[in-house]
Amino acid sequence: MEKEWDIVEVLRHSRHDWLNRLQLIKGNLDLNRIDRARAVIDEIIIEAQHESKLSNLKMPMFASLLLKSNWENPSFKLEYEVFQDTKSFQINEEMLTEWTGLFFNCLNKAIELFQENHLSITIDQQSKGLRFFFDFSGIIIKNEVIEEFLAEPNCLLDIVVKDFSENELALEVYIPYQKK
């Protein structure tokens, strides 16, 4: 069952993340590592730009899932990128969000905990739909869990496995726009 987040809890997690980032910048400045402090600031700016683009997709359920993922899925670090500012479109957001949440659960069951596990999601607007690239790198210890998940039929998503090994999983997921 999905956890309900209240505004105080979201702000608490967000404040914790920001304090960690500020301490990282301060620590680098204290050690006179100006270039590293600048690099951390640049990373924060890029991440904030992607957060903004994600929020502008007008897919609140999906954006919420991604924005809180690193708080809910400690077994992997999620990063996401939205290639371009998007035009107005309609997709089956509920189905996409549900599938992505199930994929996150699948990963949590299939990967080795406490390792350098990373999932990157790239979102690219196409002329007739949205294309998502899910790139995982880390340690997959239960291939069969992922294979079973990917074998489940899904009529609205076009899912193509680009790479699958014990250290990598690359998926391309396409969802067409709905007619208005």
OpenMM code with the backbone's topology and positions (N, CA, C; nanometers):
from openmm import Vec3, app, unit

residues = "MET GLU LYS GLU TRP ASP ILE VAL GLU VAL LEU ARG HIS SER ARG HIS ASP TRP LEU ASN ARG LEU GLN LEU ILE LYS GLY ASN LEU ASP LEU ASN ARG ILE ASP ARG ALA ARG ALA VAL ILE ASP GLU ILE ILE ILE GLU ALA GLN HIS GLU SER LYS LEU SER ASN LEU LYS MET PRO MET PHE ALA SER LEU LEU LEU LYS SER ASN TRP GLU ASN PRO SER PHE LYS LEU GLU TYR GLU VAL PHE GLN ASP THR LYS SER PHE GLN ILE ASN GLU GLU MET LEU THR GLU TRP THR GLY LEU PHE PHE ASN CYS LEU ASN LYS ALA ILE GLU LEU PHE GLN GLU ASN HIS LEU SER ILE THR ILE ASP GLN GLN SER LYS GLY LEU ARG PHE PHE PHE ASP PHE SER GLY ILE ILE ILE LYS ASN GLU VAL ILE GLU GLU PHE LEU ALA GLU PRO ASN CYS LEU LEU ASP ILE VAL VAL LYS ASP PHE SER GLU ASN GLU LEU ALA LEU GLU VAL TYR ILE PRO TYR GLN LYS LYS".split()
positions = [
    Vec3(0.0843, -0.1179, 0.0000),
    Vec3(0.0000, 0.0000, 0.0000),
    Vec3(0.0886, 0.1239, 0.0000),
    Vec3(0.0524, 0.2223, -0.0795),
    Vec3(0.1322, 0.3437, -0.0926),
    Vec3(0.1150, 0.4320, 0.0305),
    Vec3(0.2264, 0.4854, 0.0775),
    Vec3(0.2257, 0.5739, 0.1933),
    Vec3(0.1691, 0.7092, 0.1531),
    Vec3(0.0844, 0.7653, 0.2388),
    Vec3(0.0315, 0.8999, 0.2186),
    Vec3(0.1278, 0.9992, 0.2826),
    Vec3(0.1699, 1.0983, 0.2074),
    Vec3(0.2632, 1.1989, 0.2560),
    Vec3(0.1856, 1.3254, 0.2892),
    Vec3(0.2001, 1.3742, 0.4125),
    Vec3(0.1408, 1.5032, 0.4427),
    Vec3(0.2455, 1.6122, 0.4196),
    Vec3(0.2007, 1.7358, 0.4156),
    Vec3(0.2889, 1.8470, 0.3798),
    Vec3(0.4042, 1.8621, 0.4784),
    Vec3(0.3795, 1.8383, 0.6069),
    Vec3(0.4855, 1.8517, 0.7081),
    Vec3(0.5943, 1.7476, 0.6843),
    Vec3(0.5540, 1.6263, 0.6525),
    Vec3(0.6511, 1.5200, 0.6272),
    Vec3(0.7340, 1.5490, 0.5015),
    Vec3(0.6701, 1.5979, 0.3976),
    Vec3(0.7418, 1.6337, 0.2743),
    Vec3(0.8428, 1.7436, 0.3032),
    Vec3(0.7986, 1.8461, 0.3766),
    Vec3(0.8897, 1.9565, 0.4090),
    Vec3(1.0045, 1.9097, 0.4974),
    Vec3(0.9777, 1.8177, 0.5887),
    Vec3(1.0839, 1.7655, 0.6753),
    Vec3(1.1910, 1.6936, 0.5921),
    Vec3(1.1486, 1.6083, 0.5007),
    Vec3(1.2443, 1.5375, 0.4148),
    Vec3(1.3198, 1.6353, 0.3249),
    Vec3(1.2483, 1.7294, 0.2681),
    Vec3(1.3114, 1.8278, 0.1801),
    Vec3(1.4137, 1.9118, 0.2559),
    Vec3(1.3760, 1.9571, 0.3758),
    Vec3(1.4690, 2.0358, 0.4573),
    Vec3(1.5935, 1.9542, 0.4914),
    Vec3(1.5761, 1.8268, 0.5233),
    Vec3(1.6895, 1.7395, 0.5541),
    Vec3(1.7844, 1.7305, 0.4339),
    Vec3(1.7260, 1.7119, 0.3140),
    Vec3(1.8079, 1.7057, 0.1921),
    Vec3(1.8848, 1.8356, 0.1702),
    Vec3(1.8166, 1.9497, 0.1880),
    Vec3(1.8831, 2.0786, 0.1681),
    Vec3(1.9929, 2.1027, 0.2706),
    Vec3(1.9699, 2.0645, 0.3940),
    Vec3(2.0749, 2.0804, 0.4958),
    Vec3(2.1975, 1.9958, 0.4616),
    Vec3(2.1742, 1.8747, 0.4131),
    Vec3(2.2867, 1.7900, 0.3707),
    Vec3(2.3664, 1.8575, 0.2593),
    Vec3(2.2974, 1.9156, 0.1629),
    Vec3(2.3649, 1.9818, 0.0509),
    Vec3(2.4422, 2.1046, 0.0983),
    Vec3(2.3804, 2.1836, 0.1849),
    Vec3(2.4491, 2.3023, 0.2376),
    Vec3(2.5726, 2.2631, 0.3188),
    Vec3(2.5628, 2.1557, 0.3963),
    Vec3(2.6791, 2.1085, 0.4727),
    Vec3(2.7904, 2.0618, 0.3797),
    Vec3(2.7528, 1.9999, 0.2685),
    Vec3(2.8521, 1.9562, 0.1703),
    Vec3(2.9233, 2.0770, 0.1093),
    Vec3(2.8484, 2.1797, 0.0751),
    Vec3(2.9094, 2.3020, 0.0205),
    Vec3(2.9983, 2.3668, 0.1255),
    Vec3(2.9468, 2.3829, 0.2481),
    Vec3(3.0232, 2.4458, 0.3557),
    Vec3(3.1513, 2.3686, 0.3857),
    Vec3(3.1406, 2.2362, 0.3918),
    Vec3(3.2584, 2.1533, 0.4174),
    Vec3(3.3652, 2.1721, 0.3110),
    Vec3(3.3233, 2.1755, 0.1858),
    Vec3(3.4199, 2.1971, 0.0776),
    Vec3(3.4808, 2.3361, 0.0838),
    Vec3(3.4009, 2.4358, 0.1194),
    Vec3(3.4558, 2.5715, 0.1340),
    Vec3(3.5539, 2.5775, 0.2510),
    Vec3(3.5192, 2.5124, 0.3637),
    Vec3(3.6088, 2.5093, 0.4795),
    Vec3(3.7424, 2.4440, 0.4468),
    Vec3(3.7400, 2.3466, 0.3561),
    Vec3(3.8626, 2.2780, 0.3143),
    Vec3(3.9295, 2.3479, 0.1959),
    Vec3(3.8756, 2.4638, 0.1607),
    Vec3(3.9272, 2.5443, 0.0495),
    Vec3(3.9183, 2.4708, -0.0849),
    Vec3(3.8185, 2.3858, -0.0975),
    Vec3(3.7917, 2.3154, -0.2238),
    Vec3(3.6826, 2.3931, -0.2981),
    Vec3(3.7203, 2.5086, -0.3457),
    Vec3(3.6254, 2.5991, -0.4107),
    Vec3(3.5633, 2.5343, -0.5349),
    Vec3(3.6464, 2.4676, -0.6149),
    Vec3(3.5953, 2.4043, -0.7371),
    Vec3(3.4914, 2.2965, -0.7057),
    Vec3(3.5168, 2.2195, -0.5995),
    Vec3(3.4211, 2.1142, -0.5622),
    Vec3(3.2912, 2.1764, -0.5108),
    Vec3(3.3016, 2.2845, -0.4318),
    Vec3(3.1819, 2.3532, -0.3829),
    Vec3(3.1001, 2.4070, -0.5003),
    Vec3(3.1690, 2.4641, -0.5986),
    Vec3(3.0994, 2.5142, -0.7184),
    Vec3(3.0332, 2.4000, -0.7945),
    Vec3(3.1002, 2.2871, -0.8021),
    Vec3(3.0445, 2.1715, -0.8723),
    Vec3(2.9168, 2.1228, -0.8026),
    Vec3(2.9175, 2.1215, -0.6694),
    Vec3(2.7983, 2.0807, -0.5950),
    Vec3(2.6842, 2.1779, -0.6230),
    Vec3(2.7138, 2.3071, -0.6246),
    Vec3(2.6112, 2.4081, -0.6547),
    Vec3(2.5578, 2.3876, -0.7959),
    Vec3(2.6460, 2.3621, -0.8920),
    Vec3(2.6022, 2.3363, -1.0295),
    Vec3(2.5109, 2.2133, -1.0375),
    Vec3(2.5450, 2.1074, -0.9622),
    Vec3(2.4614, 1.9867, -0.9589),
    Vec3(2.3231, 2.0188, -0.9036),
    Vec3(2.3180, 2.1013, -0.7995),
    Vec3(2.1904, 2.1398, -0.7388),
    Vec3(2.1058, 2.2178, -0.8393),
    Vec3(2.1690, 2.3082, -0.9136),
    Vec3(2.0973, 2.3886, -1.0132),
    Vec3(2.0385, 2.2988, -1.1223),
    Vec3(2.1187, 2.2069, -1.1728),
    Vec3(2.0708, 2.1156, -1.2775),
    Vec3(1.9559, 2.0303, -1.2257),
    Vec3(1.9693, 1.9787, -1.1048),
    Vec3(1.8635, 1.8972, -1.0457),
    Vec3(1.7347, 1.9787, -1.0291),
    Vec3(1.7479, 2.1037, -0.9847),
    Vec3(1.6301, 2.1902, -0.9686),
    Vec3(1.5637, 2.2178, -1.1033),
    Vec3(1.6430, 2.2338, -1.2095),
    Vec3(1.5861, 2.2554, -1.3433),
    Vec3(1.5065, 2.1329, -1.3890),
    Vec3(1.5600, 2.0130, -1.3613),
    Vec3(1.4877, 1.8912, -1.3991),
    Vec3(1.3616, 1.8740, -1.3151),
    Vec3(1.3681, 1.9101, -1.1865),
    Vec3(1.2491, 1.9075, -1.1015),
    Vec3(1.1413, 1.9990, -1.1575),
    Vec3(1.1827, 2.1175, -1.2009),
    Vec3(1.0888, 2.2140, -1.2575),
    Vec3(1.0241, 2.1584, -1.3846),
    Vec3(1.1050, 2.1024, -1.4744),
    Vec3(1.0504, 2.0454, -1.5977),
    Vec3(0.9572, 1.9280, -1.5677),
    Vec3(0.9944, 1.8460, -1.4689),
    Vec3(0.9094, 1.7341, -1.4298),
    Vec3(0.7755, 1.7850, -1.3783),
    Vec3(0.7798, 1.8857, -1.2945),
    Vec3(0.6564, 1.9444, -1.2405),
    Vec3(0.5708, 2.0059, -1.3506),
    Vec3(0.6340, 2.0594, -1.4533),
    Vec3(0.5614, 2.1230, -1.5634),
    Vec3(0.4990, 2.0233, -1.6611),
    Vec3(0.5275, 1.8955, -1.6459),
    Vec3(0.4673, 1.7950, -1.7340),
    Vec3(0.3165, 1.7822, -1.7127),
    Vec3(0.2677, 1.8379, -1.6055),
    Vec3(0.1256, 1.8291, -1.5705),
    Vec3(0.0829, 1.6840, -1.5530),
    Vec3(0.1710, 1.6083, -1.4872),
    Vec3(0.1428, 1.4701, -1.4475),
    Vec3(0.1726, 1.4616, -1.2977),
    Vec3(0.0822, 1.5123, -1.2132),
    Vec3(0.1128, 1.5235, -1.0705),
    Vec3(0.1375, 1.3911, -0.9991),
    Vec3(0.0661, 1.2870, -1.0353),
    Vec3(0.0886, 1.1572, -0.9690),
    Vec3(0.2266, 1.1026, -1.0042),
    Vec3(0.2625, 1.1094, -1.1307),
    Vec3(0.3923, 1.0588, -1.1755),
    Vec3(0.5053, 1.1436, -1.1166),
    Vec3(0.4909, 1.2763, -1.1206),
    Vec3(0.5930, 1.3655, -1.0647),
    Vec3(0.6110, 1.3388, -0.9160),
    Vec3(0.5008, 1.3213, -0.8447),
    Vec3(0.5078, 1.2931, -0.7014),
    Vec3(0.5839, 1.1636, -0.6740),
    Vec3(0.5560, 1.0614, -0.7541),
    Vec3(0.6264, 0.9333, -0.7389),
    Vec3(0.7768, 0.9518, -0.7532),
    Vec3(0.8198, 1.0250, -0.8557),
    Vec3(0.9627, 1.0450, -0.8775),
    Vec3(1.0245, 1.1350, -0.7705),
    Vec3(0.9544, 1.2421, -0.7350),
    Vec3(1.0090, 1.3380, -0.6394),
    Vec3(1.0323, 1.2771, -0.5016),
    Vec3(0.9477, 1.1839, -0.4609),
    Vec3(0.9644, 1.1241, -0.3284),
    Vec3(1.0336, 0.9872, -0.3318),
    Vec3(1.0749, 0.9451, -0.4501),
    Vec3(1.1329, 0.8115, -0.4650),
    Vec3(1.2568, 0.7890, -0.3797),
    Vec3(1.3452, 0.8849, -0.3738),
    Vec3(1.4684, 0.8642, -0.2963),
    Vec3(1.4416, 0.8574, -0.1464),
    Vec3(1.3257, 0.9041, -0.1028),
    Vec3(1.2871, 0.8900, 0.0382),
    Vec3(1.2242, 0.7538, 0.0632),
    Vec3(1.1580, 0.6990, -0.0382),
    Vec3(1.0850, 0.5734, -0.0208),
    Vec3(1.1628, 0.4501, -0.0670),
    Vec3(1.2617, 0.4670, -0.1520),
    Vec3(1.3369, 0.3542, -0.2076),
    Vec3(1.4855, 0.3687, -0.1762),
    Vec3(1.5237, 0.3406, -0.0540),
    Vec3(1.6645, 0.3612, -0.0184),
    Vec3(1.7614, 0.2613, -0.0819),
    Vec3(1.7093, 0.1600, -0.1508),
    Vec3(1.7988, 0.0605, -0.2104),
    Vec3(1.8588, 0.1053, -0.3433),
    Vec3(1.8047, 0.2135, -0.4020),
    Vec3(1.8659, 0.2706, -0.5223),
    Vec3(1.8456, 0.4207, -0.5230),
    Vec3(1.9371, 0.4901, -0.5887),
    Vec3(1.9292, 0.6361, -0.6024),
    Vec3(1.8671, 0.6658, -0.7374),
    Vec3(1.7617, 0.7486, -0.7362),
    Vec3(1.6930, 0.7848, -0.8599),
    Vec3(1.7359, 0.9227, -0.9052),
    Vec3(1.7646, 0.9332, -1.0332),
    Vec3(1.7871, 1.0613, -1.0989),
    Vec3(1.6971, 1.0627, -1.2214),
    Vec3(1.6513, 1.1802, -1.2591),
    Vec3(1.5657, 1.1891, -1.3764),
    Vec3(1.6003, 1.3151, -1.4534),
    Vec3(1.5678, 1.3082, -1.5817),
    Vec3(1.5955, 1.4197, -1.6718),
    Vec3(1.4801, 1.4313, -1.7689),
    Vec3(1.4331, 1.5530, -1.7867),
    Vec3(1.3305, 1.5809, -1.8864),
    Vec3(1.4013, 1.6565, -1.9980),
    Vec3(1.4022, 1.5989, -2.1188),
    Vec3(1.4812, 1.6551, -2.2289),
    Vec3(1.4404, 1.7952, -2.2701),
    Vec3(1.3119, 1.8231, -2.2712),
    Vec3(1.2694, 1.9525, -2.3233),
    Vec3(1.1451, 1.9970, -2.2491),
    Vec3(1.1182, 2.1262, -2.2554),
    Vec3(0.9913, 2.1750, -2.2029),
    Vec3(0.8828, 2.1196, -2.2929),
    Vec3(0.7772, 2.0751, -2.2313),
    Vec3(0.6769, 2.0033, -2.3079),
    Vec3(0.5586, 2.0906, -2.3458),
    Vec3(0.4934, 2.0475, -2.4511),
    Vec3(0.3670, 2.1084, -2.4931),
    Vec3(0.2557, 2.0365, -2.4180),
    Vec3(0.1360, 2.0831, -2.4359),
    Vec3(0.0215, 2.0211, -2.3711),
    Vec3(-0.0059, 1.8841, -2.4347),
    Vec3(-0.0311, 1.7851, -2.3519),
    Vec3(-0.0609, 1.6511, -2.4012),
    Vec3(-0.1419, 1.5777, -2.2958),
    Vec3(-0.2012, 1.4684, -2.3359),
    Vec3(-0.2740, 1.3826, -2.2434),
    Vec3(-0.2247, 1.2403, -2.2615),
    Vec3(-0.1907, 1.1765, -2.1491),
    Vec3(-0.1568, 1.0344, -2.1504),
    Vec3(-0.2321, 0.9689, -2.0356),
    Vec3(-0.2269, 0.8386, -2.0305),
    Vec3(-0.2858, 0.7661, -1.9186),
    Vec3(-0.1852, 0.7704, -1.8036),
    Vec3(-0.1877, 0.8828, -1.7303),
    Vec3(-0.0908, 0.9044, -1.6227),
    Vec3(-0.1049, 0.8014, -1.5105),
    Vec3(-0.2273, 0.7660, -1.4787),
    Vec3(-0.2500, 0.6704, -1.3697),
    Vec3(-0.1821, 0.5368, -1.3996),
    Vec3(-0.2000, 0.4894, -1.5233),
    Vec3(-0.1390, 0.3616, -1.5613),
    Vec3(0.0132, 0.3714, -1.5619),
    Vec3(0.0680, 0.4823, -1.6138),
    Vec3(0.2131, 0.5025, -1.6154),
    Vec3(0.2693, 0.5074, -1.4737),
    Vec3(0.2011, 0.5794, -1.3852),
    Vec3(0.2460, 0.5909, -1.2465),
    Vec3(0.2410, 0.4559, -1.1766),
    Vec3(0.1324, 0.3827, -1.1987),
    Vec3(0.1204, 0.2501, -1.1369),
    Vec3(0.2310, 0.1576, -1.1862),
    Vec3(0.2546, 0.1546, -1.3183),
    Vec3(0.3591, 0.0678, -1.3728),
    Vec3(0.4966, 0.1068, -1.3163),
    Vec3(0.5257, 0.2355, -1.3105),
    Vec3(0.6549, 0.2815, -1.2602),
    Vec3(0.6721, 0.2457, -1.1127),
    Vec3(0.5670, 0.2627, -1.0328),
    Vec3(0.5727, 0.2225, -0.8919),
    Vec3(0.5976, 0.0735, -0.8763),
    Vec3(0.5311, -0.0071, -0.9589),
    Vec3(0.5536, -0.1522, -0.9562),
    Vec3(0.6958, -0.1864, -0.9997),
    Vec3(0.7479, -0.1118, -1.0976),
    Vec3(0.8864, -0.1328, -1.1412),
    Vec3(0.9837, -0.1015, -1.0274),
    Vec3(0.9596, 0.0078, -0.9549),
    Vec3(1.0442, 0.0415, -0.8399),
    Vec3(1.0406, -0.0714, -0.7369),
    Vec3(0.9202, -0.1250, -0.7085),
    Vec3(0.9081, -0.2365, -0.6141),
    Vec3(0.9833, -0.3587, -0.6633),
    Vec3(0.9728, -0.3854, -0.7926),
    Vec3(1.0441, -0.4976, -0.8537),
    Vec3(1.1945, -0.4811, -0.8342),
    Vec3(1.2459, -0.3617, -0.8635),
    Vec3(1.3887, -0.3363, -0.8442),
    Vec3(1.4297, -0.3581, -0.6995),
    Vec3(1.3490, -0.3071, -0.6071),
    Vec3(1.3809, -0.3226, -0.4649),
    Vec3(1.3941, -0.4694, -0.4250),
    Vec3(1.3154, -0.5558, -0.4879),
    Vec3(1.3214, -0.6989, -0.4580),
    Vec3(1.4363, -0.7689, -0.5289),
    Vec3(1.4824, -0.7128, -0.6404),
    Vec3(1.5778, -0.7833, -0.7264),
    Vec3(1.7234, -0.7424, -0.7064),
    Vec3(1.7488, -0.6304, -0.6406),
    Vec3(1.8860, -0.5802, -0.6315),
    Vec3(1.9453, -0.6044, -0.4931),
    Vec3(2.0761, -0.6029, -0.4898),
    Vec3(2.1476, -0.6187, -0.3634),
    Vec3(2.1450, -0.4859, -0.2890),
    Vec3(2.1031, -0.4937, -0.1644),
    Vec3(2.0915, -0.3735, -0.0824),
    Vec3(2.2290, -0.3199, -0.0437),
    Vec3(2.2328, -0.1934, -0.0095),
    Vec3(2.3519, -0.1259, 0.0423),
    Vec3(2.4675, -0.1267, -0.0574),
    Vec3(2.4343, -0.1196, -0.1845),
    Vec3(2.5342, -0.1114, -0.2908),
    Vec3(2.5127, 0.0196, -0.3660),
    Vec3(2.6014, 0.0481, -0.4589),
    Vec3(2.5885, 0.1675, -0.5437),
    Vec3(2.4900, 0.1369, -0.6562),
    Vec3(2.3618, 0.1395, -0.6246),
    Vec3(2.2565, 0.1127, -0.7210),
    Vec3(2.1948, 0.2448, -0.7657),
    Vec3(2.1915, 0.2676, -0.8964),
    Vec3(2.1408, 0.3927, -0.9523),
    Vec3(2.0389, 0.3635, -1.0621),
    Vec3(1.9315, 0.4414, -1.0604),
    Vec3(1.8327, 0.4350, -1.1675),
    Vec3(1.8180, 0.5747, -1.2249),
    Vec3(1.8335, 0.5841, -1.3545),
    Vec3(1.8176, 0.7107, -1.4250),
    Vec3(1.6968, 0.6979, -1.5173),
    Vec3(1.6093, 0.7982, -1.5118),
    Vec3(1.4929, 0.8011, -1.6005),
    Vec3(1.5026, 0.9262, -1.6860),
    Vec3(1.4990, 0.9061, -1.8165),
    Vec3(1.4999, 1.0174, -1.9105),
    Vec3(1.3645, 1.0213, -1.9791),
    Vec3(1.3071, 1.1400, -1.9861),
    Vec3(1.1741, 1.1576, -2.0444),
    Vec3(1.1884, 1.2438, -2.1688),
    Vec3(1.1418, 1.1901, -2.2808),
    Vec3(1.1560, 1.2590, -2.4082),
    Vec3(1.0202, 1.2654, -2.4773),
    Vec3(0.9749, 1.3862, -2.5056),
    Vec3(0.8476, 1.4044, -2.5736),
    Vec3(0.8658, 1.3775, -2.7224),
    Vec3(0.7831, 1.2909, -2.7742),
    Vec3(0.7830, 1.2562, -2.9157),
    Vec3(0.6577, 1.3172, -2.9804),
    Vec3(0.6454, 1.3035, -3.1111),
    Vec3(0.5307, 1.3640, -3.1793),
    Vec3(0.3981, 1.2962, -3.1430),
    Vec3(0.4011, 1.1658, -3.1123),
    Vec3(0.2768, 1.0944, -3.0849),
    Vec3(0.2701, 1.0331, -2.9455),
    Vec3(0.3704, 1.0626, -2.8614),
    Vec3(0.3688, 1.0063, -2.7274),
    Vec3(0.4934, 1.0450, -2.6496),
    Vec3(0.5050, 0.9908, -2.5298),
    Vec3(0.6228, 1.0136, -2.4461),
    Vec3(0.7073, 0.8881, -2.4441),
    Vec3(0.8385, 0.9071, -2.4531),
    Vec3(0.9327, 0.7961, -2.4467),
    Vec3(1.0134, 0.8121, -2.3183),
    Vec3(1.0233, 0.7037, -2.2439),
    Vec3(1.0983, 0.7001, -2.1179),
    Vec3(1.2125, 0.6001, -2.1324),
    Vec3(1.3285, 0.6408, -2.0876),
    Vec3(1.4442, 0.5515, -2.0847),
    Vec3(1.4759, 0.5248, -1.9384),
    Vec3(1.4656, 0.3997, -1.8970),
    Vec3(1.4977, 0.3587, -1.7610),
    Vec3(1.6327, 0.2875, -1.7675),
    Vec3(1.7344, 0.3462, -1.7072),
    Vec3(1.8689, 0.2882, -1.7074),
    Vec3(1.9118, 0.2604, -1.5647),
    Vec3(1.9249, 0.1328, -1.5305),
    Vec3(1.9684, 0.0925, -1.3978),
    Vec3(2.1109, 0.0405, -1.4047),
    Vec3(2.1928, 0.0820, -1.3102),
    Vec3(2.3258, 0.0225, -1.2943),
    Vec3(2.3429, -0.0081, -1.1466),
    Vec3(2.3941, -0.1255, -1.1195),
    Vec3(2.4107, -0.1708, -0.9817),
    Vec3(2.4279, -0.3214, -0.9811),
    Vec3(2.3811, -0.3835, -0.8745),
    Vec3(2.3967, -0.5286, -0.8618),
    Vec3(2.2587, -0.5935, -0.8568),
    Vec3(2.2259, -0.6673, -0.9616),
    Vec3(2.0985, -0.7398, -0.9696),
    Vec3(2.1260, -0.8830, -0.9261),
    Vec3(2.0588, -0.9256, -0.8195),
    Vec3(2.0835, -1.0605, -0.7673),
    Vec3(1.9674, -1.1568, -0.7952),
    Vec3(1.8532, -1.1022, -0.8365),
    Vec3(1.7368, -1.1864, -0.8667),
    Vec3(1.6818, -1.1498, -1.0042),
    Vec3(1.7511, -1.1955, -1.1085),
    Vec3(1.7084, -1.1687, -1.2461),
    Vec3(1.5655, -1.2141, -1.2718),
    Vec3(1.5273, -1.3264, -1.2096),
    Vec3(1.3954, -1.3843, -1.2355),
    Vec3(1.2823, -1.2909, -1.1921),
    Vec3(1.3043, -1.2113, -1.0885),
    Vec3(1.2019, -1.1162, -1.0432),
    Vec3(1.1761, -1.0129, -1.1524),
    Vec3(1.2823, -0.9641, -1.2129),
    Vec3(1.2690, -0.8657, -1.3208),
    Vec3(1.2091, -0.9301, -1.4455),
    Vec3(1.2544, -1.0499, -1.4780),
    Vec3(1.2016, -1.1194, -1.5953),
    Vec3(1.0513, -1.1428, -1.5831),
    Vec3(1.0057, -1.1843, -1.4633),
    Vec3(0.8620, -1.2061, -1.4410),
    Vec3(0.7846, -1.0752, -1.4542),
    Vec3(0.8396, -0.9681, -1.3981),
    Vec3(0.7727, -0.8385, -1.4059),
    Vec3(0.7596, -0.7935, -1.5513),
    Vec3(0.8652, -0.8058, -1.6279),
    Vec3(0.8637, -0.7612, -1.7670),
    Vec3(0.7771, -0.8505, -1.8564),
    Vec3(0.7528, -0.9738, -1.8131),
    Vec3(0.6693, -1.0660, -1.8909),
    Vec3(0.5206, -1.0364, -1.8746),
    Vec3(0.4845, -0.9582, -1.7734),
    Vec3(0.3434, -0.9223, -1.7530),
    Vec3(0.2937, -0.8428, -1.8730),
    Vec3(0.1789, -0.8792, -1.9263),
    Vec3(0.1271, -0.8051, -2.0418),
    Vec3(0.0844, -0.6635, -2.0016),
    Vec3(0.1083, -0.5697, -2.0921),
    Vec3(0.0691, -0.4312, -2.0690),
    Vec3(0.0250, -0.3739, -2.2025),
    Vec3(-0.1038, -0.3476, -2.2139),
    Vec3(-0.1574, -0.3104, -2.3449),
    Vec3(-0.1309, -0.1646, -2.3834),
    Vec3(-0.1105, -0.0749, -2.2872),
    Vec3(-0.0927, 0.0660, -2.3219),
    Vec3(0.0528, 0.1105, -2.3284),
    Vec3(0.1425, 0.0302, -2.2747),
    Vec3(0.2844, 0.0654, -2.2768),
    Vec3(0.3587, -0.0248, -2.3740),
    Vec3(0.4454, 0.0354, -2.4503),
    Vec3(0.5346, -0.0410, -2.5378),
    Vec3(0.6693, -0.0458, -2.4665),
    Vec3(0.7091, -0.1642, -2.4194),
    Vec3(0.8310, -0.1794, -2.3393),
    Vec3(0.9313, -0.2625, -2.4175),
    Vec3(1.0511, -0.2071, -2.4354),
    Vec3(1.1583, -0.2761, -2.5061),
    Vec3(1.2780, -0.2859, -2.4124),
    Vec3(1.3280, -0.4079, -2.3926),
    Vec3(1.4473, -0.4282, -2.3114),
    Vec3(1.5678, -0.4066, -2.4016),
    Vec3(1.6485, -0.3068, -2.3691),
    Vec3(1.7673, -0.2739, -2.4486),
    Vec3(1.8905, -0.3483, -2.3987),
    Vec3(1.8992, -0.3702, -2.2678),
    Vec3(2.0141, -0.4371, -2.2077),
    Vec3(1.9698, -0.4950, -2.0746),
    Vec3(2.0160, -0.6156, -2.0441),
    Vec3(1.9818, -0.6783, -1.9169),
    Vec3(2.0936, -0.7733, -1.8788),
    Vec3(2.1632, -0.7407, -1.7702),
    Vec3(2.2695, -0.8265, -1.7189),
    Vec3(2.2683, -0.8167, -1.5672),
    Vec3(2.3648, -0.8760, -1.5016),
    Vec3(2.3677, -0.8710, -1.3550),
    Vec3(2.4067, -0.7334, -1.3020),
    Vec3(2.4540, -0.6446, -1.3891),
    Vec3(2.4936, -0.5100, -1.3464),
    Vec3(2.4167, -0.3980, -1.4158),
    Vec3(2.3293, -0.4329, -1.5078),
    Vec3(2.2639, -0.3294, -1.5868),
    Vec3(2.1258, -0.3741, -1.6332),
    Vec3(2.0374, -0.2755, -1.6405),
    Vec3(1.9062, -0.2977, -1.6998),
    Vec3(1.8690, -0.1691, -1.7715),
    Vec3(1.8430, -0.1784, -1.8998),
    Vec3(1.8037, -0.0617, -1.9783),
    Vec3(1.6723, -0.0931, -2.0482),
    Vec3(1.5719, -0.0090, -2.0212),
    Vec3(1.4403, -0.0252, -2.0813),
    Vec3(1.4018, 0.1015, -2.1550),
    Vec3(1.3314, 0.0825, -2.2632),
    Vec3(1.2701, 0.1945, -2.3335),
    Vec3(1.1194, 0.1723, -2.3243),
    Vec3(1.0501, 0.2708, -2.2693),
    Vec3(0.9057, 0.2604, -2.2482),
    Vec3(0.8391, 0.3750, -2.3238),
    Vec3(0.7410, 0.3398, -2.4047),
    Vec3(0.6698, 0.4391, -2.4846),
    Vec3(0.5226, 0.4356, -2.4490),
    Vec3(0.4637, 0.5535, -2.4278),
    Vec3(0.3204, 0.5630, -2.4022),
    Vec3(0.2627, 0.6663, -2.4989),
    Vec3(0.1642, 0.6267, -2.5779),
    Vec3(0.1071, 0.7217, -2.6757),
    Vec3(0.0168, 0.8241, -2.6079),
    Vec3(0.0032, 0.9377, -2.6735),
    Vec3(-0.0898, 1.0407, -2.6261),
    Vec3(-0.2310, 0.9898, -2.6452),
    Vec3(-0.3197, 1.0353, -2.5575),
    Vec3(-0.4607, 1.0071, -2.5730),
    Vec3(-0.5246, 1.1178, -2.6553),
    Vec3(-0.6290, 1.0811, -2.7252),
    Vec3(-0.7005, 1.1839, -2.8020),
    Vec3(-0.7797, 1.2690, -2.7058),
    Vec3(-0.7773, 1.4007, -2.7300),
    Vec3(-0.8487, 1.4946, -2.6411),
    Vec3(-0.9963, 1.4955, -2.6689),
] * unit.nanometer
topology = app.Topology()
chain = topology.addChain("A")
for resn in residues:
    res = topology.addResidue(resn, chain)
    for name in ("N", "CA", "C"):
        topology.addAtom(name, app.Element.getBySymbol(name[0]), res)
